[in-house]
Amino acid sequence: MHHSSAPCACTSLRKASRALTRLYDEQLAAHGMTTTQFAILRHLARDGELGLSRLAERLVMDRTSLYRTLAPIERAGWVRIETADRRSKAARLTDAGAAALHAAEGSWAAAQDRVLAELEGGEWQALITTLNRLTELAPT
């Protein structure tokens, strides 16, 4: 159902996404990483080695964008890309990557605290639930 008088949710969502990304990126810049790179390191820390297709799927990214995001953190020695089998590659967190992630976690938490301070308790959980439902709309 289309509501022409309703504000464009897509535009509002994009603006909010850019604003939050900027907030988190500013906090993580001192550590030489972006929010997306932090998310990659976090996934690899939690899940161990991940195939690049699987990692892209978890991050809701196309593989080209994932490769572009991985390149600087691979050069920094934070992740290692290995051939998993003849047709696919996998990423693994290095010890240096685990240390970089650990060093950046306080800055990420500071950004998170700033966001949470703006929202009332139930608002945050409702927002996360809604965003997770919207994420499920993305084709896999």
Backbone as CSV, one residue per row, in Angstrom:
resi,resn,N_x,N_y,N_z,CA_x,CA_y,CA_z,C_x,C_y,C_z
1,MET,0.845,-1.164,0.000,0.000,0.000,0.000,0.892,1.229,0.000
2,HIS,0.625,2.156,-0.901,1.433,3.356,-1.053,0.729,4.537,-0.393
3,HIS,1.452,5.252,0.433,0.918,6.448,1.089,1.695,7.647,0.569
4,SER,1.128,8.344,-0.403,1.859,9.453,-1.016,2.092,10.606,-0.047
5,SER,1.248,10.736,0.983,1.436,11.839,1.925,2.443,11.493,3.021
6,ALA,2.807,10.220,3.152,3.768,9.804,4.178,5.180,10.188,3.753
7,PRO,6.032,10.550,4.725,7.423,10.842,4.372,8.076,9.598,3.775
8,CYS,9.028,9.814,2.914,9.700,8.699,2.266,10.569,7.965,3.288
9,ALA,10.148,6.774,3.662,10.880,5.989,4.654,12.274,5.651,4.157
10,CYS,12.395,5.399,2.873,13.694,5.036,2.313,14.690,6.180,2.488
11,THR,14.257,7.403,2.222,15.132,8.565,2.381,15.500,8.747,3.844
12,SER,14.530,8.630,4.734,14.801,8.773,6.168,15.763,7.696,6.653
13,LEU,15.571,6.473,6.194,16.434,5.369,6.587,17.862,5.594,6.083
14,ARG,17.991,6.058,4.838,19.318,6.338,4.278,20.025,7.437,5.058
15,LYS,19.286,8.507,5.394,19.876,9.610,6.159,20.333,9.124,7.537
16,ALA,19.487,8.353,8.204,19.836,7.831,9.535,21.045,6.907,9.437
17,SER,21.075,6.082,8.412,22.197,5.167,8.221,23.499,5.927,8.016
18,ARG,23.466,6.951,7.168,24.677,7.761,6.918,25.118,8.478,8.194
19,ALA,24.161,9.031,8.942,24.497,9.762,10.172,25.127,8.818,11.199
20,LEU,24.546,7.649,11.376,25.100,6.694,12.338,26.462,6.183,11.885
21,THR,26.595,5.903,10.596,27.883,5.447,10.076,28.945,6.508,10.329
22,ARG,28.616,7.774,10.091,29.563,8.866,10.319,29.959,8.929,11.806
23,LEU,28.975,8.789,12.704,29.242,8.823,14.138,30.208,7.701,14.541
24,TYR,29.912,6.482,14.105,30.777,5.343,14.447,32.133,5.469,13.751
25,ASP,32.142,5.878,12.472,33.406,6.034,11.742,34.320,7.054,12.428
26,GLU,33.739,8.156,12.924,34.544,9.165,13.624,35.209,8.568,14.864
27,GLN,34.475,7.731,15.579,35.033,7.091,16.773,36.126,6.085,16.409
28,LEU,35.946,5.376,15.301,36.884,4.318,14.922,38.070,4.830,14.113
29,ALA,38.010,6.066,13.618,39.073,6.617,12.763,40.436,6.587,13.454
30,ALA,40.460,6.831,14.744,41.731,6.816,15.482,42.387,5.435,15.440
31,HIS,41.597,4.426,15.149,42.116,3.057,15.092,42.393,2.611,13.655
32,GLY,42.190,3.540,12.709,42.488,3.234,11.311,41.511,2.282,10.661
33,MET,40.262,2.318,11.146,39.270,1.435,10.537,37.916,2.124,10.436
34,THR,37.091,1.566,9.557,35.722,2.046,9.389,34.774,1.132,10.162
35,THR,33.533,1.569,10.253,32.507,0.761,10.910,32.370,-0.599,10.231
36,THR,32.387,-0.616,8.900,32.244,-1.879,8.170,33.438,-2.791,8.425
37,GLN,34.635,-2.225,8.457,35.820,-3.033,8.749,35.770,-3.569,10.175
38,PHE,35.295,-2.764,11.115,35.105,-3.218,12.496,34.138,-4.399,12.520
39,ALA,33.040,-4.282,11.761,32.056,-5.364,11.704,32.681,-6.644,11.139
40,ILE,33.513,-6.510,10.121,34.191,-7.680,9.550,35.070,-8.344,10.608
41,LEU,35.883,-7.546,11.292,36.762,-8.097,12.329,35.944,-8.788,13.414
42,ARG,34.832,-8.180,13.772,33.977,-8.755,14.817,33.373,-10.098,14.374
43,HIS,32.901,-10.154,13.138,32.357,-11.422,12.616,33.419,-12.504,12.614
44,LEU,34.619,-12.161,12.166,35.687,-13.154,12.106,36.127,-13.584,13.498
45,ALA,36.118,-12.656,14.463,36.468,-13.002,15.844,35.445,-13.968,16.430
46,ARG,34.187,-13.754,16.081,33.110,-14.582,16.621,33.016,-15.934,15.924
47,ASP,33.167,-15.913,14.591,32.874,-17.117,13.814,34.103,-17.870,13.317
48,GLY,35.299,-17.316,13.513,36.497,-17.960,12.973,36.576,-17.713,11.476
49,GLU,37.193,-18.620,10.767,37.323,-18.465,9.319,35.948,-18.478,8.652
50,LEU,35.750,-17.532,7.739,34.486,-17.448,7.009,34.787,-17.333,5.526
51,GLY,34.044,-18.081,4.717,34.136,-17.915,3.279,33.699,-16.500,2.917
52,LEU,34.314,-15.937,1.883,33.989,-14.549,1.526,32.530,-14.397,1.114
53,SER,31.970,-15.391,0.437,30.546,-15.319,0.070,29.680,-15.287,1.318
54,ARG,30.015,-16.122,2.283,29.251,-16.178,3.541,29.405,-14.865,4.325
55,LEU,30.617,-14.324,4.350,30.859,-13.065,5.045,30.069,-11.930,4.397
56,ALA,30.073,-11.877,3.070,29.301,-10.854,2.354,27.812,-10.988,2.685
57,GLU,27.342,-12.215,2.732,25.929,-12.470,3.063,25.611,-11.986,4.466
58,ARG,26.463,-12.289,5.426,26.232,-11.867,6.815,26.209,-10.353,6.951
59,LEU,27.022,-9.661,6.140,27.110,-8.211,6.210,26.117,-7.514,5.277
60,VAL,25.358,-8.306,4.508,24.410,-7.807,3.512,25.152,-6.860,2.556
61,MET,26.243,-7.377,2.000,27.082,-6.622,1.061,27.275,-7.461,-0.195
62,ASP,27.481,-6.785,-1.315,27.875,-7.535,-2.499,29.366,-7.857,-2.359
63,ARG,29.820,-8.888,-3.070,31.199,-9.336,-2.900,32.212,-8.282,-3.347
64,THR,31.894,-7.508,-4.384,32.828,-6.468,-4.843,33.066,-5.445,-3.735
65,SER,32.004,-5.001,-3.066,32.145,-4.048,-1.955,32.920,-4.682,-0.801
66,LEU,32.670,-5.957,-0.540,33.391,-6.647,0.524,34.886,-6.678,0.206
67,TYR,35.254,-7.034,-1.020,36.674,-7.100,-1.399,37.335,-5.735,-1.230
68,ARG,36.630,-4.671,-1.626,37.159,-3.313,-1.507,37.360,-2.947,-0.025
69,THR,36.456,-3.395,0.826,36.544,-3.097,2.256,37.618,-3.938,2.937
70,LEU,37.799,-5.164,2.447,38.811,-6.055,3.020,40.239,-5.646,2.673
71,ALA,40.436,-5.080,1.493,41.794,-4.820,0.996,42.669,-4.061,2.002
72,PRO,42.218,-2.916,2.562,43.100,-2.197,3.488,43.365,-2.954,4.788
73,ILE,42.402,-3.713,5.290,42.654,-4.433,6.545,43.479,-5.703,6.301
74,GLU,43.454,-6.190,5.071,44.368,-7.286,4.723,45.796,-6.730,4.636
75,ARG,45.950,-5.556,3.997,47.280,-4.913,3.912,47.817,-4.590,5.306
76,ALA,46.928,-4.204,6.222,47.337,-3.884,7.593,47.719,-5.144,8.379
77,GLY,47.420,-6.310,7.804,47.753,-7.564,8.476,46.715,-8.008,9.491
78,TRP,45.516,-7.423,9.431,44.464,-7.769,10.394,43.660,-8.992,9.983
79,VAL,43.587,-9.243,8.684,42.918,-10.445,8.182,43.831,-11.100,7.155
80,ARG,43.654,-12.381,7.024,44.368,-13.130,5.996,43.318,-13.777,5.099
81,ILE,43.469,-13.580,3.792,42.565,-14.193,2.821,43.286,-15.420,2.269
82,GLU,42.627,-16.546,2.384,43.230,-17.804,1.953,42.304,-18.505,0.974
83,THR,42.871,-19.333,0.142,42.070,-20.149,-0.760,41.499,-21.299,0.068
84,ALA,40.165,-21.357,0.138,39.501,-22.392,0.936,39.417,-23.693,0.140
85,ASP,39.058,-23.587,-1.112,39.089,-24.710,-2.034,39.377,-24.123,-3.410
86,ARG,39.249,-24.910,-4.445,39.642,-24.414,-5.770,38.837,-23.208,-6.226
87,ARG,37.595,-23.076,-5.749,36.723,-22.018,-6.268,36.451,-20.884,-5.284
88,SER,36.807,-21.035,-4.029,36.417,-19.995,-3.079,37.565,-19.594,-2.165
89,LYS,37.390,-18.421,-1.590,38.379,-17.880,-0.651,37.699,-17.663,0.686
90,ALA,38.506,-17.637,1.731,37.992,-17.428,3.078,38.860,-16.399,3.787
91,ALA,38.260,-15.720,4.745,38.970,-14.734,5.552,39.138,-15.273,6.959
92,ARG,40.293,-14.967,7.532,40.592,-15.372,8.909,41.214,-14.174,9.634
93,LEU,40.796,-13.972,10.871,41.340,-12.911,11.703,42.750,-13.302,12.149
94,THR,43.688,-12.369,12.052,45.045,-12.621,12.538,45.147,-12.157,13.989
95,ASP,46.261,-12.466,14.636,46.488,-11.972,16.000,46.506,-10.448,16.018
96,ALA,47.120,-9.845,14.983,47.147,-8.373,14.890,45.728,-7.827,14.725
97,GLY,44.885,-8.528,13.971,43.493,-8.116,13.790,42.709,-8.208,15.084
98,ALA,42.959,-9.275,15.847,42.284,-9.420,17.143,42.697,-8.284,18.077
99,ALA,43.971,-7.908,18.031,44.457,-6.808,18.867,43.843,-5.477,18.417
100,ALA,43.753,-5.255,17.105,43.149,-4.026,16.580,41.677,-3.947,16.963
101,LEU,40.979,-5.070,16.864,39.569,-5.117,17.251,39.423,-4.779,18.730
102,HIS,40.235,-5.405,19.553,40.177,-5.170,20.998,40.442,-3.695,21.318
103,ALA,41.433,-3.109,20.640,41.770,-1.700,20.875,40.629,-0.770,20.475
104,ALA,39.878,-1.144,19.439,38.806,-0.284,18.922,37.482,-0.461,19.654
105,GLU,37.339,-1.520,20.419,36.041,-1.818,21.049,35.568,-0.709,21.985
106,GLY,36.482,-0.050,22.691,36.090,1.047,23.577,35.521,2.226,22.802
107,SER,36.116,2.523,21.655,35.616,3.622,20.819,34.264,3.281,20.229
108,TRP,34.103,2.045,19.807,32.802,1.597,19.294,31.752,1.716,20.400
109,ALA,32.107,1.283,21.612,31.173,1.352,22.745,30.805,2.797,23.064
110,ALA,31.746,3.727,22.912,31.458,5.150,23.165,30.424,5.663,22.173
111,ALA,30.558,5.265,20.909,29.566,5.666,19.902,28.215,5.047,20.236
112,GLN,28.237,3.780,20.615,27.000,3.076,20.974,26.320,3.761,22.158
113,ASP,27.093,4.127,23.166,26.533,4.805,24.346,25.891,6.132,23.969
114,ARG,26.524,6.847,23.027,25.967,8.135,22.583,24.614,7.928,21.907
115,VAL,24.515,6.887,21.074,23.245,6.583,20.402,22.193,6.193,21.440
116,LEU,22.561,5.312,22.349,21.604,4.845,23.362,21.130,5.978,24.271
117,ALA,21.994,6.950,24.514,21.615,8.081,25.359,20.509,8.914,24.713
118,GLU,20.410,8.855,23.390,19.389,9.616,22.668,18.039,8.895,22.632
119,LEU,18.031,7.609,22.903,16.803,6.825,22.790,16.359,6.332,24.155
120,GLU,15.057,6.231,24.307,14.517,5.654,25.532,14.628,4.141,25.433
121,GLY,14.658,3.468,26.564,14.879,2.026,26.627,14.161,1.192,25.577
122,GLY,12.853,1.302,25.513,12.082,0.490,24.581,12.286,0.877,23.129
123,GLU,12.647,2.138,22.899,12.868,2.609,21.520,13.990,1.839,20.839
124,TRP,15.081,1.603,21.578,16.243,0.924,20.992,15.862,-0.488,20.552
125,GLN,15.213,-1.240,21.433,14.857,-2.617,21.082,13.858,-2.651,19.937
126,ALA,12.898,-1.727,19.932,11.930,-1.657,18.834,12.642,-1.333,17.516
127,LEU,13.608,-0.421,17.585,14.356,-0.057,16.383,15.141,-1.247,15.851
128,ILE,15.834,-1.955,16.734,16.623,-3.126,16.312,15.711,-4.181,15.696
129,THR,14.567,-4.429,16.312,13.611,-5.414,15.777,13.156,-5.003,14.381
130,THR,12.808,-3.738,14.212,12.356,-3.237,12.913,13.468,-3.323,11.872
131,LEU,14.676,-2.907,12.238,15.796,-2.953,11.292,16.122,-4.389,10.886
132,ASN,16.056,-5.317,11.831,16.296,-6.730,11.492,15.245,-7.244,10.516
133,ARG,13.997,-6.844,10.707,12.942,-7.251,9.770,13.196,-6.665,8.386
134,LEU,13.615,-5.398,8.328,13.908,-4.768,7.039,15.107,-5.434,6.358
135,THR,16.113,-5.809,7.134,17.295,-6.480,6.583,16.908,-7.792,5.924
136,GLU,15.938,-8.478,6.492,15.489,-9.755,5.921,14.856,-9.587,4.542
137,LEU,14.480,-8.367,4.177,13.918,-8.121,2.844,14.979,-8.215,1.750
138,ALA,16.241,-8.035,2.142,17.317,-8.042,1.136,17.419,-9.425,0.505
139,PRO,17.526,-9.466,-0.822,17.690,-10.773,-1.466,19.018,-11.399,-1.056
140,THR,19.025,-12.702,-0.924,20.262,-13.395,-0.520,20.918,-14.049,-1.702
